């Protein structure tokens, strides 16, 4: 299984941040041609269409999607490069959650949640998922986001194909917590 994790991370790098690493281009919606992707990735790491399908199907965060006939693939969200993944604008639930690491709490309390190098701030619908996100970077800290209040105040929310809630920025007045 570790090979699949390594391949998934490499795929994430290509489809979310640096397609040029293997010399491919994504279309304006973030799609890459599967045959070209496999051909170019294979120069760096062994991959087949079956392996790629396994990664897409078994990725715990459902990071990737195929088109209907599996000739194109893209990352569902998390891009640092400008693409339009055709996100659905939606009214969020009352509360969403953001998982982060302890070392970022002070900055968040001063500036709110910022998208950084990504196109959006990522929010979770539950604490368990937010904690999993936060623990990747250190001691996890969870913030509650008053999403419905933000929405009512004119902020836009989107939901990705894999259920991640996205918004441009969360000002501090909509944050509660910072609990472990």
PyMOL commands that set and color helices and strands:
alter all, ss='L'
color gray80, all
select helices_A, chain A and resi 2-17+19-21+34-41+49-58+102-111+127-135+147-152+172-174
alter helices_A, ss='H'
color red, helices_A
select strands_A, chain A and resi 32-33+64-66+72-75+88-89+96-101+113-114+121-123+140-145+158-159+165-167+169-170+175-179
alter strands_A, ss='S'
color yellow, strands_A
deselect
rebuild
show_as cartoon
